[in-house]
Amino acid sequence: MSNPSLGLEILKTGEFSDFTIECQGTQFRVHRNVICRGSPVLYKMCAGSFKEASEQKATYNEVIPSVMGRVILFLYTKTYDASNVPEIFRSLCSDPPELEFRQIENEGPTEEEGELEASERMAEDEPTIVADPQEGSDTAPKAISSNAPQDSESDDQVSEEDKQDKIEKIAKCLKVNAMVYKYADYLGIKELAELASDRFLEDAKEVHLLDNFADPLVTLYEQVPPSDQGLRLRITTFMTENYEEVCKKPMTDRVMDYYTDGYWKVCVKLMDRQKELHKTALDNELVRLIDTLDLNQMRCKHKSKVVFRLPTSEESIAEQKRWVFDFTCRLCQMRYPS
């Protein structure tokens, strides 16, 4: 709706609601005039000769109620909160354990275990989040994590715990946004799908180099189909662009390899090969430039220094395809172009 406050008030009161969306036994009373404007799928369902139209009810047993609550809230207010269930629906549902943060251990393919163990030993000093056995749940998070002593309540410890708490919250938001994207895409709510996709990518840029990122990444790849050209393609592209750092995180690396059907390994090998080619080309260029410098020295007879710089964005495409070097004489400041 164009007025978020009015939309929220209408949803709160439920006055004149004429349709029900049921998810796993949880019923949401909504207004067809609102939901059909935002979702072409719901519009066809309500306007056609489907059973849902006659019964004035749609049932989605596979949909998580708390996530559907966020989708419905967006249809009325054009926004949602990934970190919390909408207040008006908290008496109806809560976020299930699968949306909470969990530490992945030895999940996915287990190739080259020796190399993996070596990589994990290198990362032993990095903070991690582990499940708290006192909570009685495998998914209950514990905001602890470091090999540093935990005996004193120092400022550093408090800061570290705050940091881990933030990581947990971001990990949960990533998983919620992935699910919101899935349902929004299914219901044809393009604006919501774009918002959830943008939020997921924004958070991913902040935490993709942490070991904890493997958990929400699994949720994304499990829930969003391989054919998706939206969020799944965007995050795969983003991870590819940062492959060098990602490969240093064993669990994230294995998740990418497992869910991309061989694309990840091929891409990493091609990127590494490209780096080698660039290095070889640079070595050859340096040899040529040194020879050129020796010839140019005859013009002023002084020793020279070499200043290396990359092409600027203002230079032509042809100039950007090669390295640019400037030779400057230390004594007379005579400049020798490469």
C-alpha positions as CSV (number, residue, x, y, z in Angstrom):
1,M,0.0,0.0,0.0
2,S,1.1,3.6,-0.6
3,N,0.6,4.5,3.1
4,P,2.7,2.1,5.2
5,S,1.1,3.3,8.5
6,L,-2.4,2.8,7.2
7,G,-1.5,-0.6,5.8
8,L,-0.1,-1.7,9.1
9,E,-3.2,-0.5,10.9
10,I,-5.5,-2.4,8.5
11,L,-3.4,-5.6,9.0
12,K,-3.4,-5.2,12.8
13,T,-7.2,-4.9,13.1
14,G,-8.0,-7.4,10.4
15,E,-11.2,-5.5,9.8
16,F,-13.0,-6.6,6.6
17,S,-10.4,-9.3,5.9
18,D,-11.7,-11.7,3.3
19,F,-8.9,-14.3,2.7
20,T,-6.8,-16.7,4.8
21,I,-3.2,-17.8,4.1
22,E,-2.3,-20.9,6.1
23,C,1.2,-22.1,6.7
24,Q,1.9,-25.2,8.8
25,G,-1.3,-24.6,10.8
26,T,-0.8,-20.9,11.3
27,Q,-3.5,-18.8,9.8
28,F,-3.0,-15.2,8.5
29,R,-6.2,-13.2,7.9
30,V,-5.6,-10.8,5.0
31,H,-7.4,-8.7,2.4
32,R,-7.5,-9.8,-1.2
33,N,-7.6,-6.2,-2.4
34,V,-4.1,-5.8,-0.8
35,I,-2.3,-9.1,-1.5
36,C,-3.5,-9.4,-5.1
37,R,-2.1,-6.0,-5.9
38,G,1.3,-7.1,-4.8
39,S,1.4,-10.7,-6.0
40,P,0.3,-11.8,-9.5
41,V,0.3,-15.4,-8.3
42,L,-2.2,-14.6,-5.6
43,Y,-4.2,-12.5,-8.0
44,K,-4.7,-15.4,-10.4
45,M,-5.5,-17.7,-7.5
46,C,-8.2,-15.4,-6.2
47,A,-9.6,-14.3,-9.5
48,G,-9.7,-17.7,-11.3
49,S,-11.8,-20.7,-10.9
50,F,-9.4,-22.3,-8.4
51,K,-10.4,-24.0,-5.2
52,E,-8.6,-21.3,-3.2
53,A,-11.0,-18.7,-4.8
54,S,-14.1,-20.5,-3.7
55,E,-12.8,-21.4,-0.2
56,Q,-11.1,-18.0,0.2
57,K,-8.1,-19.7,1.6
58,A,-4.6,-20.7,0.4
59,T,-2.5,-23.3,2.1
60,Y,1.3,-23.5,2.0
61,N,2.3,-26.4,4.2
62,E,6.0,-26.1,3.2
63,V,6.3,-22.4,4.0
64,I,7.7,-21.3,7.3
65,P,5.0,-19.2,9.1
66,S,7.3,-16.5,10.4
67,V,8.8,-15.9,7.0
68,M,5.3,-15.7,5.4
69,G,4.5,-13.2,8.1
70,R,7.3,-11.0,6.8
71,V,6.1,-11.4,3.2
72,I,2.6,-10.4,4.2
73,L,3.9,-7.5,6.2
74,F,5.7,-6.3,3.1
75,L,2.6,-6.4,1.0
76,Y,0.9,-4.0,3.4
77,T,3.9,-1.8,4.4
78,K,6.6,-2.2,1.7
79,T,9.2,-3.3,4.3
80,Y,10.1,-6.1,6.8
81,D,12.6,-6.9,9.5
82,A,14.8,-9.9,8.9
83,S,16.0,-10.0,12.5
84,N,12.6,-10.2,14.2
85,V,9.2,-11.7,13.5
86,P,6.6,-8.9,12.8
87,E,5.2,-7.8,16.2
88,I,1.6,-8.3,15.1
89,F,2.3,-11.9,14.3
90,R,4.4,-12.9,17.4
91,S,1.4,-14.4,19.1
92,L,1.0,-16.7,16.1
93,C,4.5,-17.8,15.3
94,S,8.2,-17.5,16.0
95,D,11.3,-18.2,14.0
96,P,12.1,-21.9,14.0
97,P,15.6,-23.3,14.9
98,E,16.6,-23.8,11.3
99,L,16.7,-20.0,10.9
100,E,19.0,-19.5,13.9
101,F,22.8,-19.6,13.5
102,R,24.5,-23.0,13.7
103,Q,28.2,-23.9,13.3
104,I,28.7,-26.2,10.4
105,E,31.1,-29.1,11.2
106,N,32.2,-31.6,8.5
107,E,29.2,-31.1,6.3
108,G,29.2,-31.3,2.5
109,P,31.8,-33.2,0.4
110,T,35.0,-34.4,2.2
111,E,37.7,-34.4,-0.5
112,E,41.3,-34.1,0.4
113,E,40.8,-34.2,4.1
114,G,44.5,-33.8,4.8
115,E,44.7,-30.5,3.0
116,L,41.5,-29.4,4.8
117,E,42.8,-30.2,8.2
118,A,46.0,-28.2,7.5
119,S,43.9,-25.2,6.4
120,E,41.8,-25.6,9.6
121,R,44.9,-25.6,11.8
122,M,45.9,-22.3,10.1
123,A,42.6,-20.8,11.1
124,E,42.7,-22.0,14.8
125,D,43.3,-18.5,16.0
126,E,40.3,-17.0,14.3
127,P,37.1,-16.5,16.4
128,T,34.3,-19.0,15.9
129,I,30.8,-19.5,17.2
130,V,29.9,-22.9,18.7
131,A,26.7,-24.4,19.9
132,D,26.0,-24.3,23.6
133,P,25.3,-27.8,24.9
134,Q,23.6,-26.2,28.0
135,E,20.7,-25.0,25.8
136,G,19.7,-28.5,24.9
137,S,19.6,-27.8,21.2
138,D,22.1,-28.3,18.4
139,T,21.2,-25.0,16.9
140,A,21.4,-22.9,20.1
141,P,24.2,-20.3,19.5
142,K,26.8,-19.4,22.0
143,A,28.5,-16.0,21.7
144,I,32.0,-17.2,22.6
145,S,34.9,-17.9,20.7
146,S,38.5,-17.4,20.8
147,N,41.6,-19.2,22.0
148,A,42.3,-16.2,24.2
149,P,41.7,-16.6,28.0
150,Q,38.1,-16.0,29.0
151,D,38.6,-15.6,32.7
152,S,38.5,-11.9,33.1
153,E,35.6,-9.6,32.2
154,S,37.9,-7.2,30.3
155,D,36.8,-4.6,27.8
156,D,38.4,-6.7,25.1
157,Q,36.3,-9.7,26.0
158,V,33.1,-7.7,26.1
159,S,34.0,-6.3,22.7
160,E,34.7,-9.7,21.3
161,E,31.4,-11.1,22.6
162,D,29.6,-8.1,21.1
163,K,31.3,-8.8,17.8
164,Q,30.2,-12.5,17.9
165,D,26.7,-11.5,18.8
166,K,26.6,-9.3,15.8
167,I,27.9,-12.1,13.6
168,E,25.1,-14.4,14.9
169,K,22.5,-11.8,14.1
170,I,23.8,-11.2,10.6
171,A,24.0,-14.9,10.0
172,K,20.3,-15.2,10.9
173,C,19.3,-12.3,8.8
174,L,21.1,-13.9,5.8
175,K,19.1,-17.0,6.2
176,V,15.8,-15.2,6.7
177,N,16.5,-13.0,3.6
178,A,17.3,-16.1,1.6
179,M,13.9,-17.6,2.6
180,V,12.0,-14.3,2.0
181,Y,13.6,-14.2,-1.5
182,K,12.5,-17.7,-2.2
183,Y,8.8,-17.1,-1.3
184,A,8.8,-13.6,-2.9
185,D,10.1,-15.1,-6.2
186,Y,7.5,-17.9,-6.0
187,L,4.6,-15.5,-5.4
188,G,5.9,-13.1,-8.1
189,I,6.5,-10.2,-5.7
190,K,9.4,-8.7,-7.7
191,E,9.9,-5.7,-5.5
192,L,10.3,-7.9,-2.4
193,A,12.6,-10.3,-4.1
194,E,14.9,-7.5,-5.1
195,L,14.9,-6.1,-1.6
196,A,15.7,-9.4,0.0
197,S,18.4,-10.1,-2.6
198,D,20.0,-6.6,-2.0
199,R,19.9,-7.2,1.8
200,F,21.5,-10.6,1.5
201,L,24.3,-9.4,-0.7
202,E,24.9,-6.4,1.5
203,D,25.4,-8.5,4.6
204,A,27.4,-11.1,2.7
205,K,30.0,-8.4,1.8
206,E,30.5,-7.9,5.5
207,V,30.8,-11.5,6.7
208,H,31.7,-13.7,3.6
209,L,35.3,-14.1,4.9
210,L,34.2,-15.5,8.2
211,D,33.9,-19.3,8.8
212,N,30.3,-18.7,10.0
213,F,29.2,-17.7,6.4
214,A,29.1,-21.3,5.4
215,D,25.8,-21.8,7.3
216,P,23.6,-19.2,5.6
217,L,25.3,-20.0,2.3
218,V,24.1,-23.6,2.6
219,T,20.5,-22.3,3.3
220,L,20.7,-20.2,0.2
221,Y,21.9,-23.0,-2.1
222,E,19.5,-25.5,-0.6
223,Q,16.4,-23.3,-0.9
224,V,17.0,-21.3,-4.1
225,P,17.0,-23.5,-7.3
226,P,20.1,-23.6,-9.6
227,S,18.1,-22.0,-12.4
228,D,17.6,-18.8,-10.4
229,Q,19.0,-15.7,-12.2
230,G,18.5,-13.4,-9.2
231,L,20.1,-13.9,-5.8
232,R,21.7,-17.2,-6.4
233,L,23.5,-15.9,-9.5
234,R,24.5,-12.7,-7.7
235,I,26.0,-14.4,-4.7
236,T,27.8,-17.0,-6.9
237,T,29.3,-14.1,-9.0
238,F,30.3,-12.2,-5.9
239,M,32.0,-15.3,-4.4
240,T,33.8,-15.9,-7.7
241,E,35.1,-12.3,-7.7
242,N,36.6,-12.9,-4.2
243,Y,37.7,-16.4,-4.8
244,E,41.2,-16.0,-3.4
245,E,40.0,-15.1,0.0
246,V,37.1,-17.5,-0.1
247,C,39.4,-20.5,-0.8
248,K,41.2,-19.8,2.4
249,K,38.0,-20.7,4.3
250,P,37.7,-24.5,4.2
251,M,34.0,-24.8,4.9
252,T,32.9,-22.0,2.6
253,D,35.2,-23.3,-0.1
254,R,33.6,-26.8,0.2
255,V,30.1,-25.4,0.2
256,M,30.8,-23.5,-3.0
257,D,32.3,-26.6,-4.6
258,Y,29.4,-28.8,-3.5
259,Y,26.6,-26.6,-4.7
260,T,27.9,-25.3,-8.0
261,D,28.3,-28.6,-9.9
262,G,32.0,-28.2,-10.7
263,Y,31.8,-24.6,-11.7
264,W,33.7,-23.4,-8.6
265,K,36.8,-25.7,-9.2
266,V,37.0,-24.8,-12.9
267,C,36.6,-21.1,-12.1
268,V,39.4,-21.2,-9.4
269,K,41.8,-23.0,-11.8
270,L,41.0,-20.5,-14.6
271,M,41.6,-17.5,-12.3
272,D,44.9,-19.0,-11.0
273,R,46.0,-19.6,-14.6
274,Q,45.1,-16.0,-15.5
275,K,47.2,-14.7,-12.7
276,E,50.2,-16.8,-13.9
277,L,49.7,-15.4,-17.4
278,H,49.6,-11.9,-16.1
279,K,52.7,-12.4,-14.1
280,T,54.6,-13.8,-17.1
281,A,53.4,-10.9,-19.2
282,L,54.6,-8.5,-16.6
283,D,58.0,-10.1,-16.3
284,N,58.4,-9.9,-20.1
285,E,57.4,-6.3,-20.1
286,L,59.9,-5.5,-17.4
287,V,62.7,-7.0,-19.4
288,R,61.7,-4.9,-22.4
289,L,61.5,-1.7,-20.4
290,I,64.9,-2.3,-18.8
291,D,66.4,-2.7,-22.3
292,T,64.6,0.5,-23.3
293,L,65.9,2.3,-20.3
294,D,69.5,1.4,-21.1
295,L,69.1,2.8,-24.6
296,N,67.4,6.0,-23.3
297,Q,70.2,6.6,-20.8
298,M,72.4,7.8,-23.7
299,R,70.3,11.0,-23.9
300,C,71.3,12.5,-20.5
301,K,74.0,10.1,-19.2
302,H,72.5,10.0,-15.7
303,K,71.2,7.2,-13.6
304,S,67.4,6.9,-13.6
305,K,64.7,5.7,-11.3
306,V,61.5,3.8,-12.4
307,V,58.0,4.8,-11.3
308,F,55.3,2.2,-11.8
309,R,51.7,3.1,-12.1
310,L,48.5,1.5,-13.4
311,P,46.5,3.1,-16.2
312,T,43.9,5.6,-15.1
313,S,40.2,5.2,-16.0
314,E,40.5,8.3,-18.2
315,E,43.0,6.6,-20.5
316,S,41.9,4.8,-23.6
317,I,41.0,1.1,-23.5
318,A,44.1,0.3,-25.6
319,E,46.3,2.0,-23.0
320,Q,44.6,0.2,-20.1
321,K,45.5,-3.2,-21.6
322,R,49.2,-2.8,-20.8
323,W,51.2,-1.6,-17.9
324,V,52.4,2.1,-17.9
325,F,55.9,3.0,-16.8
326,D,57.5,6.4,-16.4
327,F,61.3,6.8,-16.3
328,T,62.6,9.9,-14.6
329,C,66.3,11.0,-14.4
330,R,67.1,11.8,-10.7
331,L,69.5,14.6,-11.6
332,C,68.0,16.5,-14.5
333,Q,64.4,15.2,-14.2
334,M,64.4,14.2,-17.9
335,R,61.3,12.0,-18.4
336,Y,61.5,8.9,-20.6
337,P,58.1,7.4,-21.6
338,S,57.9,3.7,-21.9
